[in-house]
Amino acid sequence: MSSTKPLPMLEGEAAAPCCPPLTERPLTAEEAERTALMFKALGDPVRLRLFSAIASHEGGEACVCDISDVGVSQPTVSHHLKKLREAGLLSSERRGTWVYYRVEPSVIAAMSQMLGRSA
């Protein structure tokens, strides 16, 4: 069992980012830890491709059968998807024999807000 904690981004329908914009103030130790988990999960090229494939898929979700062609074996795809889920970047739902993955819009909004420039 992993000791990683999902990023606390989802709060109702509004995005509740884990951290303030990076240009607003220095991150606390706890904020930096949570943010590092997200960047670590996205720091692998295969994970980044999977995340992008899911985020850009029609309807905002994708069946594992639609996104598994990233140049690695199916067990490796499953491993990377698990890491993205553990970081709080994806949610999943089993439908019959397939698993569907989704990037919640609030996750994208929170990431954008954190990386965006403050006006």
Secondary structure as GFF3:
##gff-version 3
##sequence-region A 1 119
A	DSSP	beta_strand	10	11	.	.	.	ID=ss1
A	DSSP	beta_strand	14	15	.	.	.	ID=ss2
A	DSSP	alpha_helix	29	42	.	.	.	ID=ss3
A	DSSP	alpha_helix	45	56	.	.	.	ID=ss4
A	DSSP	three_ten_helix	58	60	.	.	.	ID=ss5
A	DSSP	beta_strand	61	63	.	.	.	ID=ss6
A	DSSP	alpha_helix	64	67	.	.	.	ID=ss7
A	DSSP	alpha_helix	74	86	.	.	.	ID=ss8
A	DSSP	beta_strand	91	95	.	.	.	ID=ss9
A	DSSP	beta_strand	98	102	.	.	.	ID=ss10
A	DSSP	alpha_helix	105	115	.	.	.	ID=ss11
###
